[in-house]
Each structure stands twice: as structure tokens, then as C-alpha cells.
Amino acid sequence: MTLDEYAHDASTTRESRVVLHVDMDCFYASCERRREPELRGEPVVVGMGYEDGETTGAVATASYEARAYGVESAQAITSALDRLPRKAANPGDPDAGHYRPVDMEYYQSVADEVKEILHDLGDTVREVSIDEAYLDITERTAWSVAAGFGRHVKQRIAREVGVPASVGVAPNMSTAKIASDHDKPDGLTVVPPDDVNEFLAPLDVARLHGVGPVRARDLRAEGVHTIGDLAETPKHEVSGWFGDRGRELHERANGRDARPVEPRGKPKSLSRESAFDGATDDFDRVRERADALAEAVAERATRTDALYRTIGIKVVTPPFDVNTRAKSLPGPVDEPALVHDVTRELLAEFADEDVRKVGVRVSNLSFSDADQAKLESWAGSSEPPGVRERESDPDTANGIDGQASLGEFE
């Protein structure tokens, strides 16, 4: 289904917001599986401070298959190995797993792909962490088709990025977060406004957003075991236990959370990317798409009063290789023509390549309400306008696949 099928008539009145929470499942392990498809269905452990063949470090992420052996996050690698031997050292053991060191640069590149989709689909997006975000989709859809919109988000992430996500849809952030965790992995849970209290009531109180292990223990000591128990407890009692935080938790237990979905801070970069429906060897088509992306990125920068010091491209080639190229500028500018020209120059390197996806990015941003810098500002420079050095960053990370679509990641 296309996003147009979920389009919402702005004249339609609505009693509540529609908030979507996206939580990537075992994200680091999922990224490793995208890079090594043969790991799918196998126990995978990603370790912090871990090196191949060593026993130092701690578990950052364990796939669900690894968790079945008792491997958990923050567990020492030595303890994990006691429960799940290393496959590399025990190739014939069906009860052995695959261990990989953390590769944050790669995981961030995958997260960027996901968040590009989210910024394309949400009215506003609040990025919480590398693998988690909220979307306000109130103006994009209606409750009658909220489940379809949620599936659309999951399918785009799976198709274009190749990693699974669990999605929760609810009238507020707190309930949406609980919903995304309700049917993991790769789940979709939709909680319409009239069903919020019924959905929350039977859940363990530890599931409530903001209740950690210590507070959950304190609540159980007071006879509060479920979210419904907390909702029925007089507010003044909960406030007496936890102060202002108690009042907030009581509101959430009753399905109320007025926090707006707002972005955090200024973006560090602006980009647009477009995936082809399969790889194409038609360079004219690739260049035409890149031209449109460059125009869109430059327009966005101008509209948000953003000056940029770097212009770059991303080209995904088969099988799943991400190639990035960038040029640094002698100073911050707002110059759409320069974005177009640099994009074309960098793209020329890939004229003979099959291309699955192309993207354009401006980065090293600064924001000012003053007059925007133009190329004339650099007329006195001894270097060619706009270009000081070329930065080549041929990532070895895997790329993405998917249908043609435009997205924006800030």
C-alpha cells in the first residue's frame, strides 16, 4: 500500500493525537545480520570492549536466540560464553553462537537510513536514541487506518533498510512506547483512544514508562502490581511515595500524557535519499534523481536558515555497499547552485556503476538569522570557491534496498 492510501483530510476533526513509537529490535544484532545474512536465525551476541576471539568486554546486545541461552545485556562476555560457546571455536556445535564486536560507525549509518524514513513519514519526529524514535502522525492518518499506517512504516524499514522494527501506535507517547514493546520482536500494536485503559490495566507495573526496577519494587511493596493497580491508587498516595514523579506516573497509568512529540535540538545535517526499485545502470537516471535531491536539500537548508560547510553524496551499489564522498568548503554557505555542482562532480565517479540508492547531504551546519553567505563571500580566497579538500569515506558497511521513495533525515 502507498502512503497516499493513508492520507488524511485536514478538515477532519479528531479527538486525540496519533503517536507512533518505533523501537528497533535487538538493533546491533540486526545490523550484523544485515551485513552477514547467514547469521539470520542464529544466536548473535554483540559485545562492548570485545575483540574477536577474546573473552573481555560486556554484552551490548543479544539476539532473541541468544537470550534463550541466558545471555543478557550488560552481562560479562565470560559469563555469556559459559552459556553460549563461540561458534568460531565450536563450528559443529548446534548450541554455539556468533560473537561480534560493537561497530558504532556502521550501526549509526543503518540508524540514519531508518530515521530518514521516519522523517519522511512523521509530521514531527523525536529521536530518542540510535534505535528509538517517536512520530506524531496526527495529520497523516486517522485512527480508522492507524494499523495500516503502522504496517507501512514497518514494511518500509524492512524493505529499504533490511532490519526489523516493532511499532506501537497510541494517543500519547507513554502508551505508544508500551505498545511497541508489547509484541516483540517485529510486532505492531495499535491502541485506539477508547482502548487505552483496558490495554494498560493488566500489564505489570514495571512496563509503565518511567518505572525502573527500583521503583517497581517499591510499588509492589505498597501492593501495586499492575498498571491498573497504580491507576486506581489515589493520586495523593502516589505523590506521597514519589513526589512530582508520582503524579506523573499516576497520569500515565491512567492513559494520560500531554507531552508533545518535539525534535531534540538543531540538526547536524540535512539529507535526502532515494532508492530505486532494484539496481539501475542508467546513469542519466541516477544523475537526474541526484539533481532533484540536491535541489530539495538546498531548499530545506535555505528555509531553515542553515549554513553548511560540507556537501556530500551517498551511493549504494550492489550487493549492499554504501559509498560516501564529500567536499569541505572554506566557510559556511547557503548556495543551492554549489550543492548541485558538487553533487554532480562527486557522482561522476559512479558513472559506470549499478546504483541501488543515491543520497545528497549538507552537514557541519550552523544557524543564523543574519544574511546568508554567498559565493561572493569567498571571492578573495586563494582557493577555488567552495572546495578546499575532498574527503573520501568509502564505508564498508552494507547498503539498503527498496523501492523508489524520497525521505529526509535531519
N, C-alpha and C positions, 0 to 999 in steps of 0.2 A: 504494500500500500504506500502511496505517496503522502507527503506531509500535507498536500492540498486537501486530502480527504478529511483531515482533522482541522481544517481552517475554521475559525470561529468568527461569526458575525459580531463585530464590535458593538452593535446596538443591543445585543442580547444581554439582559441583566443577569447577575449572578449573586448568590447569597454568600459565597465564600471564595477564597483563593484556591488555586490548584497548584500544589507544590510537589515537585518531583525530586527524590533523593537518589543519586546514583552512587553505588558502592562497588568498586571493582573487586572481584572475588580472588583471594589469595594472589594479589596483584603481581608481586615479584615472581612467584612461581609461574603465573600465567604468561608473563613476559618471557621467561626462559623457555616455556613450551612453544611460544610463537617462534622463537629463534631456533629451537630444536623440536620440530613436530613429533619426533619419535618419543619424546617424553610424555606425550598425552596419555592419560590413563595410568601413568606410573607415579609412584611416590616421589615427590620433589621437595628438597629442603634447600632453602637459600640462607646462607649464613653471613652475619656481620663479623668482620675481623677474621673471616675464614679464608683459607687458601686451599686450593686443590691438593688433596692428599694429606692435609694436616688435621689436627684434632682441636685446634684453638678456635675461639670465637663463640658466638651465640646464634641461636636460630632467629632469623628475621621474619621468615615466612615458611610455613609448612603447608603443602597441598593437603586437600581433604584425605587423599590416600595415605599420606604420611601421618596425618593426625590419628588415623585408625591404629597406628602402631604406638601411640602415646607421645608422639613428637609434638611439641608446643612452642609457640613464640616465646622468646626470651630464655629458652632452655639452653644450657651449655651444649656445645656440639658433642662433647664427650658423652653426655647423657643421651643425646639423640642417637649417637652411634651405637650405644648399648641396646637401644630399642629397635633401631633400623640400620643395619650394616650398610656400608657403602657399596653400591653396585659395581663400581670400578674395581674393587678388590674382591668382589664375590660375584662374578658375571653370571654364574649359573644358579644363584640363589633367588628363588621367586619372592622371598621376603626381604630383599635388599632394595635400597632406594638410591636416588641420584642426588648428589650434593653439588651446589654451585655457589660461588662467592657473589656477594652483592655487586651489582653493576649499575650504580645510580644514574650514570650518564645515559645508559640505554633505557632504563626504566622511565626516566624523565622524558625521553623522546617519544616513548609509547604513550605516556600520560598526555603529552602535548597533542597527540593525534586524537585522543579521546575528548579532550577539553575543547578542541576545535569543533567537534560535532556538537558538544553541549552548548557552546556559544552560538552555534547556528540555530539550535532548536529552542533555546530558552529566551524569554523576554529579558530576564536578568539571571545571572549565574553567580553563585557564591562558591568559590573554590576553597575547600576546607583543608585538603591535603593532596598529596600526589595522586591518590586513588579514590577521592571522595568529593562530591560537589552537590549543591542544591540548585534547582532550576525553578523559577517562577514561570509557569506556563499558562497563567490565567487568561491571557489574551490570545493564546494559541489554540486552545481547545475548550471543550465543555465536559462536564462530568459524565455525560452520556457516552462519550467516546474516549474517556481518560485511559481506559485499559488499552485501547488501540494505540494511543499516543505512546504509552509506556512501552508497548511491544516494538513500536517504531524506533524508539531510542535504543533499546537493546539490540535490535536487528542491525541498525546502522553501525553500532560499535563492533558487533561481532563480524559483520561483513567487511567493513572498511579498515578495522584495526586488528581484528583477529584475537581478541581477548574477551572473556565473559564478564558480564556485569549483572548485579542484582539491582532492581529498581523498586522503589516504593513511591506511591502517589497518595497524597492526603491533603487536607485543607491547611496544614501548617507544617513547619519544619520538624518539630519534635516527633509528631506522629509519622511523618514521611520517613524519618530515619529509622524508627522502629519497624515500619513496614518493609523497608529494603532489607532488613536483617531477618525477616520472618520466614522466608522460603529460600534460603541459600543452599547451594550455590545456583547461580544463573536463574534467579527467581524474579517474579513480578507479583507484587501485592498492591491492590488498589483499595483504599479505604475512603468511600464517599462520606460527606459530612454527617449524614444521618446514622452512619455505622461506626463512628469513631469510638464512642464509649463502649459499645458492645465488643469491638475489636480489642480495646485496651484492657478491659476489666479482668479477664482470666490470666493475663500474662504475668510472669514472675516480676516482682518489683525491680529486680536488677536490670530488666530490659528497658526501664524508663531512661530516656536521655538525661544524663546528669547524675545518675545514681551509680556510683562505683562500688567495688567490693566492700569497702569500709562502711559506707552509708547504707548499703543493702543489709549488712549485718546489724547495724543499729536499728534499722526499720523492723527487721524480723524480731529483734529483742522487744520491740513495742507491739508485737502481734500483727505487724503489717507484712504480708507475704506476697500479695499480688498488687498490681496497679489499681485494681478495683478497690482493694482494701485501703490504699492510700487516698483514692478519690473520695471515699466515704468517711475518712477520718476528718474531724472538724479542722478547718484551716488554722485556727489559733493553736491547736495542739501541735501541728506540724511546724508552725512558726516557732513554737516554744522549743522544739527539738533542734531546728536548723536555722532559725532566724529568717532573713530575707530569702535565702536559698530554699528554705522550706516552703514559703509561699509560692515561689516559682515552680517547685516540683509539684505542689498541690494543683496548680493551674494545669500543668502538663498532664497530670494523671487524669484530670477531667477533660482532656482533649482540647485545651485552650493554649495557644501560643501565638502571641501577636507579633513576634519578631518578623520584620520584613526580610526577604531574600535580597541582600545587598552585596555587591562586589567588595572585595578587600583591597583597598589602596589603588594606586595607579598601576597600569600595566607596564611591564618591562619591554614588551614588544607587541607589534601588531602584525597579523599574518592572515593570509587567505590561501586555501589549498583546494585543489580539485582533483578527484580521482576519475580515471577513465574506466569504462566498462571493459576491463581487460587491458592488456598492454597494447600500445599503438606504436607503429614505426613511422607514422605520418608526422614529420617534424613541423610542418606548417600548422598542423592542428595543435600540436603541443605549444608552439610559439604563440598562436592566436589565443589559446587558453591562458598562457602566462601573461600576455598583454592585458587581458581583462582582469586578471588577478592583481597585476601591478597597479592598474588604474584604481581598483577598488581599495587596495591598501593605502595608496597615496591619498585618496579621497577621505578615507577614515582618519588618517593622521591629521589632515587639514581640519576636518570637522571637530576633532578633539583637541586642537591646539598642541599637537605633538610634534616635536622636532626629533629627527633621528640622525644618528652618527654611523649607522651600518645598514647596508642594503644586502639582502641575501636571497638565495633560492634554495629549494629542496626538490630533488628529482628522485623518484622511486623507480628503480629498474628491476626487471625480473632477475632472480626469482622473488626476492624480498629485500633488496638492498637500498638503503637510504643514502643518498649523496647530497651533501650540503656544500654550498660555495657562498662566499660573502666578500664584500669590499667595504673597507672602512673609509670614512670621509674625514676631511681635515677639521670639520666642526659640525655642529648640529644644523640641519637644514629642513626646510619644508619645500621640496621641489619635485612635483609629480613627474616632470619630464625626465629628471635624473633617475627616478625609480624605474621608469620604462626603459631607459637606455642601459642602465646597469643590469637590469634583469635580462635583457636580450643578449648582452655581452657574456654574462655568466652562463646563460643557457646554451650558447653556441657550442660549448664543449660536448653537449649531449646530442648533437645533430644526427649522429649515426646510431643512437641507442634506441631500444624499445623502452617506452615510458609507461609506467602504470599510474603515476600521480605526479603532479607538479604543484609547487607552492612558492609564494613570494612573501618575504618578511622584511619589515624595517624594525630595527632594535637599537639598544642603547638610547632609550628615549629620554627626553626632558620636556617639561611642560611649562609654557609661559603664555601670559596674556599680551605680551609685547608683540610688536610687529615681527612677523615670521622672517627668518633668514632666507635669503635667496642666493642664487648662484653668484650674483654680482658681489656678494659679501666677500667672495674669495678671489676677486679679480686680481688682487695684489699678491696672491700666493705664488711662490716659485714652483708649486706643484700643479699638475693638471687639475682643473676644477673637479671636485667631488671624489677623487680617488687618491688615496695615499698608499694603500697596500692591499694585496689580495690575500684573504685568509682562506685556505683550503682545509676543510674539515671532512674528509671522506669517511663518514661513520661506517663502521662495520655492522651497525645494528640492522635488523631486519626491517623491511618496509611494511606497507599495508596494501590491501587490495580492496576494491569496492567499486560501486557504480559512480558515474559522474555526479558530483554534488559540490556545492560551494559551502565552505564553513569559515568561521572566524575564531581565532584564538587570541586572547589578549594576555 
